[in-house]
Each structure stands twice: as C-alpha cells, then as structure tokens.
Amino acid sequence: MSYSLKVLENDNLKIEVIPELGGRINSIINKKSKKDWVWNNSSLNKTTVNKYSEYDSNWQGGWEELFPNDAIENFSWGKGLDHGELWSSPWSVDKISNKSLTLSAINLDSGSSFEKSFVLNENKLSVNYSGLVHFTDYFLFKLHLAVPVSKNVNIDCDFIDISNVDENFGNISDLKNNFFNLQENSNLYGFAYINLQNNNVKITDENFDTLELSYSGDLKYFWLFQTQGGWNEHNVLVLEPASNSKKYLVDAVRENGALKGPREFKCSYSVIIDKSNWHVS
C-alpha cells in the first residue's frame, strides 16, 4: 500500500505524519541530536490494517489516538472494535504548510467526526483536536504516544498515586519506586493508571535528550504503558493522556470518570524537545 509522508520542519525539529495510516505521527526528530522520539515496530511494515484486526499483533507504532474505546465495547450504534476506530482509519489532508498541518476523519462507523491540527514552533509541537460525538453512549478518547525505550529512560512526573490497570498484567512489583526508571531489555513491563498533580510529564534518555509532554482540555487522566523487552520483546513507553479514569467504560462510569455523548470534544497536547541541563541519577 502506498502512503504519503507529510513533513513539518524547522531548524530544530523534523516531524513526519502519515494521513493514510490513522493520521499518525511517524517521527519527531531532534535535528541537533538526531534523536527520534517516536517508536516504530521494526518487525512490521507500514501498511493499512483492516479495522476488524486485533490491535496488539498489528501495532506498527507511531503516535495515534484511540476512540471511542480501548477494550472491545458494545455501543448503541454497533461494536467498538479493538482499540477503537481512529487508529485504523485514513485521515484527509485539509491544510498544509511547512509549519502546520490539519487533518480530518469523517467516515467513522460511530458517526462521529474529528479534526486535528499540528503546529510546529521552534522546538515545540502542538496538536489540537476537535470532535463531534453524535451518539448517546459513554466513550473514551485517549492519546497513544509511543516513545522508544533506549539504554536508560527516566520518567519525571509529580504523581500522587499509581495503580495497575490489570493486576494480572505486568511484572513490576513496586510501582511507586520501580515504574519510572527504564532500561532496555530488562524484561520488565507494566500498565498503570497514574494520578498526577499536574498535566506534565518529562522523559529523559541516557544522552540527556528530553521530551516534555503537557496536555489539556477533555484529557483529565493519565495512563502509562511500558515494556522493557518483557512484552512481545518490545522496548517502548506509551504516554496515554485519557478522557476517562478506567480502561473499561463500565468501570469509568461507576466512579464518575467517563464522558458521554452527544457532545463536542476538545483537547490538546504539546511536546517540547530539548537537551536536559540536569543529570539522571
């Protein structure tokens, strides 16, 4: 399958987006250090995936979005498929320049429509979303930002609490002390809900390259998936700002942590790519 790379670029960053493949970000390169902050699955080709496919074995990587569900869910309009419908849907290019790009997705099974815009300014990428959700069910919108786990990776965030998404998934015994310092091929992995005091997370690698993530709007929660070679031999960290408190909609609804349609949905995130002026201990 042929696809196009839409490129945003300045003196600091080079960013590639693939509209046909979920409108996902394919790379974010710090031009000064040559660091690419986007993880791609080297064992899979970049190609379209049938929307009925199982997600995990077809995960090509990149930065994408999940809507209206993560786990398979039933809705009034039909079945929400594995990891939802945005990741496998083509997006149309509405506007493009060397510093900005606007995409839209309108032919979705749920009847919803979304627009996302990318804006590059110096060493910062900002992404803004606007969606119209017409159905009356509860739903989830979640970012799925895959970052490579290299030799050493430190996650710096001001967290209040952390808990497993699934007690039967993962092998990190002490989440509060051992979840935020990663080493390539340590064979550890886990998936956690993290209660943050603010909507900011900083990632630093062994070369002191840094990525600072901030998010806002309808993204009120933060989930974090990580595997240091321990799950499917992947070394990847997935930053997941989310609209809902829990993976399964019934659990999120139970604790008043879910959004419900119909509604206009808005959220945004930004990443600042730089070199750190402090060292990871």
C-alpha positions in Angstrom: 0.0 0.0 0.0 1.3 3.4 -0.9 1.2 6.2 1.7 2.4 9.8 1.9 4.6 11.4 4.4 3.6 15.0 5.3 6.6 16.8 6.8 6.8 19.8 9.2 10.3 21.1 9.7 12.3 24.0 11.0 15.9 24.4 12.3 15.1 22.3 15.5 12.6 19.6 14.6 11.6 17.4 11.7 8.2 15.8 12.0 6.6 13.2 9.7 2.8 12.4 9.7 1.1 9.7 7.7 -2.5 10.7 6.9 -3.5 7.3 5.4 -2.4 5.3 8.4 -4.5 6.8 11.2 -3.1 10.2 10.7 -0.3 9.1 13.0 3.0 10.8 13.7 5.7 8.6 12.2 8.7 10.5 13.6 9.8 13.5 15.7 13.4 14.1 15.2 15.6 16.5 17.2 17.8 17.7 14.4 20.6 18.8 16.7 21.0 15.4 18.4 19.4 13.2 15.7 17.2 11.6 18.4 13.8 10.3 17.1 11.2 10.3 19.8 8.7 8.1 18.0 8.8 4.3 18.4 8.0 2.3 15.3 7.8 -1.5 15.2 10.7 -2.6 13.1 9.1 -6.1 12.6 6.0 -4.8 10.8 5.7 -3.0 7.5 3.8 0.3 7.4 0.5 -0.5 5.8 -3.2 -0.2 6.2 -4.8 -2.6 8.7 -8.3 -4.0 8.5 -10.4 -2.3 11.1 -11.5 -5.7 12.4 -8.0 -6.7 13.1 -6.6 -7.5 16.6 -4.6 -4.5 17.7 -1.5 -5.8 19.5 -0.2 -8.1 16.8 -0.7 -5.3 14.2 0.7 -2.4 16.2 3.1 -0.7 13.8 3.9 2.1 16.3 3.8 5.9 15.9 1.7 8.4 17.8 -2.0 7.9 17.4 -5.4 8.1 19.1 -8.0 5.7 20.5 -11.7 6.4 20.2 -14.4 5.5 21.3 -12.9 2.6 23.3 -9.8 0.7 24.2 -11.0 -2.7 25.1 -13.8 -4.0 22.8 -17.1 -2.5 23.8 -20.7 -2.5 22.6 -22.4 0.8 21.7 -25.9 1.8 20.6 -24.6 2.2 17.1 -22.7 -1.1 17.0 -19.5 -2.7 18.2 -16.5 -0.7 19.1 -13.6 -2.6 17.8 -10.2 -3.4 19.4 -8.6 0.0 20.3 -11.4 1.8 18.6 -11.7 3.2 15.1 -9.3 6.1 14.7 -6.0 4.2 14.6 -7.1 2.2 11.5 -8.9 5.0 9.7 -7.4 7.2 6.9 -7.4 10.9 7.6 -7.9 13.6 4.9 -5.4 16.5 4.5 -7.3 19.8 4.8 -4.5 22.3 5.1 -0.7 22.0 5.0 2.4 24.3 5.2 5.9 23.7 6.3 5.0 24.5 9.9 1.4 23.3 10.2 -1.0 20.5 9.1 -4.7 19.9 9.5 -6.3 16.5 9.1 -9.9 15.3 9.4 -11.6 11.9 9.8 -15.3 11.9 8.9 -16.3 8.4 7.6 -16.3 6.7 11.0 -18.6 3.8 12.0 -19.7 5.7 15.1 -21.0 8.6 13.0 -18.5 10.9 14.8 -16.1 13.3 13.1 -12.7 14.6 14.2 -10.2 17.2 13.2 -6.6 17.5 14.4 -4.1 20.2 13.7 -0.3 20.1 14.1 1.7 23.3 14.6 5.4 23.5 14.8 7.1 26.4 16.6 10.8 26.3 17.4 11.4 23.1 19.5 7.7 22.7 20.3 5.0 20.7 18.6 1.4 21.4 19.5 -1.6 19.2 18.5 -5.2 20.3 18.9 -8.3 18.1 18.5 -11.9 19.0 17.9 -14.6 16.3 17.6 -18.3 15.9 17.2 -19.7 12.9 19.0 -23.3 12.3 17.9 -24.2 9.1 19.7 -25.6 9.0 23.3 -23.2 6.4 24.9 -20.3 6.9 27.2 -17.0 6.8 25.3 -13.2 7.1 25.7 -10.7 9.3 23.9 -7.1 8.6 24.6 -3.7 9.5 23.1 -1.3 6.7 22.3 2.1 8.2 22.1 4.8 5.5 21.6 8.3 6.5 22.7 11.3 4.3 22.3 13.0 2.8 25.4 16.7 3.1 24.9 19.6 2.2 27.2 18.2 4.2 30.1 15.0 6.3 30.3 13.8 8.3 33.2 10.1 9.4 33.7 9.8 12.5 35.8 6.2 13.3 36.9 4.6 14.7 40.1 2.4 11.8 40.9 0.0 11.3 43.8 -0.7 7.6 43.3 -0.2 4.8 40.8 -2.1 1.5 40.3 -2.1 -1.4 37.9 -4.7 -1.3 35.1 -4.8 -5.1 35.3 -3.4 -7.0 38.3 -2.7 -10.0 36.1 -0.6 -8.0 33.6 2.9 -6.9 34.3 5.8 -7.9 36.5 6.9 -4.7 38.2 6.3 -5.4 41.9 6.9 -2.0 43.4 5.2 0.5 41.1 5.9 3.7 43.1 9.7 3.1 43.1 10.4 0.9 40.0 8.0 2.1 37.3 9.7 5.3 36.3 13.2 4.2 35.6 13.5 2.0 32.5 16.3 0.0 31.0 16.3 -1.5 27.5 15.8 -5.3 27.6 15.4 -5.5 31.4 12.3 -7.8 30.7 10.1 -5.7 32.9 6.7 -4.5 31.7 3.5 -3.0 33.1 0.4 -0.8 32.5 -0.7 1.7 35.1 -3.1 4.5 36.0 -1.2 7.5 37.4 -2.8 10.2 39.4 -0.8 13.3 38.6 -0.8 16.7 40.4 -0.4 18.4 37.1 -0.7 17.5 33.4 3.1 17.4 32.7 5.5 14.5 32.2 9.2 14.7 31.3 11.2 11.9 29.7 15.0 11.9 29.7 17.2 9.4 28.0 20.8 8.3 28.7 22.1 11.1 26.4 20.1 13.7 28.3 17.7 14.3 25.4 14.4 15.3 26.8 10.8 15.3 25.8 8.3 17.4 27.9 4.6 16.5 27.4 1.7 18.6 28.6 -2.0 18.1 27.8 -5.3 19.9 28.4 -9.0 20.1 27.6 -11.1 16.9 28.0 -8.0 14.8 28.9 -8.3 14.6 32.6 -6.4 11.4 33.4 -3.1 9.8 32.6 -2.2 6.1 31.8 1.2 4.8 31.2 2.1 1.5 29.3 5.7 0.4 29.3 7.7 -2.7 28.2 11.4 -3.1 28.6 11.6 -6.1 26.3 9.3 -8.0 28.6 6.1 -7.9 26.4 6.4 -9.1 22.8 10.1 -8.2 23.0 9.2 -4.5 22.5 11.1 -1.7 24.2 8.6 1.1 24.2 6.9 3.5 26.5 3.4 4.7 25.7 2.2 8.0 27.1 -1.6 7.9 27.4 -3.4 11.1 28.5 -7.1 10.0 28.6 -10.6 11.4 28.9 -11.7 8.5 31.2 -10.4 7.2 34.5 -10.5 3.5 33.6 -10.0 1.2 30.5 -13.4 -0.4 30.6 -16.2 2.0 30.2 -18.4 0.4 32.9 -15.6 0.9 35.4 -15.1 4.5 34.5 -18.9 5.2 34.6 -19.1 3.6 38.1 -16.6 6.1 39.5 -18.0 9.1 37.6 -14.9 9.1 35.4 -16.3 8.9 31.9 -17.5 11.2 29.1 -20.9 10.8 27.5 -22.2 11.8 24.1 -23.6 13.7 22.3 -21.1 16.4 22.8 -18.3 18.5 21.2 -15.0 17.1 22.3 -11.9 19.2 22.6 -8.4 18.5 23.8 -4.8 19.3 23.0 -1.2 18.3 23.8 2.2 19.7 23.2 5.8 18.3 23.4 8.9 20.3 23.8 12.1 18.5 22.6 15.4 19.6 24.1 18.6 18.7 25.9 18.4 18.4 29.7 20.6 20.6 31.9 20.4 18.1 34.8 21.5 14.5 35.1 19.5 11.4 35.8 20.7 9.7 39.0 
